[in-house]
Amino acid sequence: MRRVFLCITAMLLLGQTFAQDKVLVTSQSFDHITDTLQFKQQLLSLKELIKDNHTDKAENFSNILIKKGKELNYHNGLGELYVIQGRFFKRNKKYLKAIRSYENAEKSYRKSNNLKGLANVFNTWSILESHRGNVEKSIDYLLEAKMYNEKLRDSAGLVITYNNLASHYAGLDNLDESERYFDKAITTRKKIGMLRNIGMVMNNLAFIYLQNGKPDKARAMLPEALSINKKDSINASIAHSYSIMAEVELYEKNYEKAKEYYETSLSISVNTNYELLTVDNKQQLGYLAIISKNYKEAEKLLEMARNESTDLGAVQLLLKNYQFSSKLDSARGNLSGALTWQKEHQKLSDKRMTELSTKKMERAATRYKAELENLRMIDAQEKREQRTKEELFRYRVLTFIALGLLVIFLVFILMIVRTRKERKRLITKLNESNQVKNKLFSIISHDLKNEIHGLEGSLNLMKENEISTEEFQEIIPLLANRTHQTSILLNNLLNWSKSQMKELNARPVTFDITEVISNKFAFFMPKAIQKNIKLINKLDATNIFADKDMVSIVAQNLIANAIKFCNPGDSIALVSREKEDHYEICFEDTGIGIEPSNLKKLFAEDTFTTTGTQNETGTGLGLRICKELIELNKGNIKVESIPGKGSTFYVTLPKAA
């Protein structure tokens, strides 16, 4: 007994000495670790090193301790060590190493059949994947943790897992699964008497009910949630309960009751410095003021909320504010103001979507680099193992067999070189595809999306009876113009995408280009009449040998471009000139012309565009598509322009045989 006491005392002193002097971390520090108790004591010392941010020492310490744990065959201790190491690597953004640590922790706990350890590993692993933006993978690990906690009947662990699963599913808009797991979390909490903060979880479930179109269930749950929050004296949760109660009343159009609850929530949130909820309450009260036609009060509340949202950088609240402000101006008959707010909403929404897309791409790039590094490490490990085998074999065999092995080794090296070349080719191809995808997303998220949202915004005003039929008739030309521009934009976008993916192939036939031009003049005549531009077809019968659809696209783009840069009273004329083995078709306009500095940019790889005479916009793809299509048909295109006097585009195409 005395010997055991002395042994324990020595271990405690060893732990205290190490905690006080963490500089001496060498293999000699582990000479006295002969059992699991001493190993666990060293784990405490490792935690102290990590806590004090001794990064290099902690990593070195953990690696030496892993070797000792393997010598002791102490699987549970190794599992705990790997989890500590994984958290340490995550904190230092060494995600690949963190994943390796969690994989090793899983293996160690499986060897000892430690279900609690496995549940802990997968819970911790899910946090890492959630941090990296892999929400689906994080859910998979949480489901693994849930399985082990259910086997253990660990209700406390299940509560945490259920709550995390519910939050993750809510983030993925899977409201049914979110509802199910929030309900499980609440039921389990009540069953084991874990009632602290349960009101907050009930708030979350009530909100999910409302989002999922079940206001009656939300209404039934909220009084209990409010009562528990009041009992716990958690003001933020109390304010949240009132806010959701107001949402329920608003959902069912009980506006007076909704106003009462929002005002109560606002009063509490202001006193608890719950800034985001305070701003949202003000905005909702502003919306209710619009409904009750108290426009001055609505304007006051929305302006206050807008300023506070801007200061807080709360983009989602600011987007909602712009929507309400647009409704306010529409209700007051200020159509121009309503459209201005819609534009502000669209601009901020586009910016937010761009930022989100950028972040997603950055996360994807980070994951790609990590996976690539993982492949490199595996490749290096395989090479080291193969080299060791070859060396051992070389010492045991005769010279003749060694020569045979040399031949095999050279073949192996050749395979590696080929594999690397193939990998490099695939990476290059992937990068090219990513560039096309990024450009495509950029155009869709800006130009095409702007046109569609502009149409949608105008049609919604008519749908919601916020503008009269006469006012709608006035903006019909604008809608027609937007539809026309969107059609051209979409056509160019599809053809550009095909050209980038090398899917465009010319199928030349003999046809009269005057037929194509006549069709295009008929197509553009309404737009030309709207801008008071004269279209003149001076083409003679001109039989060419080219892809008819491609020539049609070129003509459409060049005529559209000429109309875009012409003022009322200008004209656009088409003239053909016969050459020795080809025809030259001239698209002549008397528009505003092109600055000399911009001429070289028209057909460049980087897209270039300017606004038209009536602020028409474009992507800059039209002329680039024209150049590619003409060259596919063995022709060429050039331009001459005098600023203020007009431009002429010359297209040469082969004569029909």
Order of alpha helices (4+ residues) and beta strands (2+ residues): alpha-alpha-alpha-alpha-alpha-alpha-alpha-alpha-alpha-alpha-alpha-alpha-alpha-alpha-alpha-alpha-alpha-alpha-alpha-alpha-beta-alpha-beta-beta-alpha-beta-beta-alpha-alpha-beta-beta
